[in-house]
Amino acid sequence: MKATTIITSAMLLSGALGLFHSQASGQSDAGWITLFDGNNLDKWEKIGDANWRLDDGAVVADKGNGHLVSKDDYSDFELRAEFWVDSAANSGIFIRATNPAKIGSDSAYEVNIFDTRPDPAYGTGAIVNVAKVEPMPKAGNKWNVYEIVAKGPRFNVTLNGQRTVDGAEDTKFPKGRISLQYGAGVVKFRKVNIKPL
C-alpha cells in the first residue's frame, strides 16, 4: 500500500509541475506573434530577386538581391530572430520600413548583419546611420539570436546576449514593416517572432 501511495503522490507532483511549467510558458509567450517558424512564408512578401527558399526549417538565400517583407506594419515592439550567415554575408533586419517596395536605410532602420562592412562602426550589431557598435561582434558561420526593441524613439539591440545598441534615439520612422535582407553570401533565418508593445 505504501509503494502505491508513493507512486500516486509522485504522479500527482509530476502532473502539477507539468501544469505549472505549461502555465509559466504560456505567460512568457503571451503577446508574441510568430512571423516565421520554418514552415511557410505566409506572412511575408518577396521583394527583389533573391532566391529565398525553405530548407530544413529555415528560409535561405544565396543568390540575387532582395528582401522578405512582413505584410503588416509595426510601431512599438520586441523582435526576436534566429539567423545564420557565412563570413561573407551582407544581410540585416530592417524595422519600421515605410516603403515596402524599396527597402533602404533612407526609409527604414537597418539592424545590420555585415561582418566585413568596410566601416565596421555600422557593421553587425549596429543600426546603420543611427547607432554605432564598438567593437563590432562577428556573426559569421554560427547560429545567432537578435533581440530588437523599438519603443517610441528609443532602440535597444542585443546580439547573442550582448547589448550592442543601448537606448539609441531617432524619430524618422515611427511605424512600418519588418524586412529580412539578402545582399551577399549565404543567409538563413530560422525563427522570427514579434511582440507588439
Summary of the structure (lengths in Angstrom):
residues: 197
radius of gyration: 19.9
end to end distance: 54.3
largest distance: 74.5
contacts: 607
relative contact order: 0.23
helix: 16%
strand: 46%
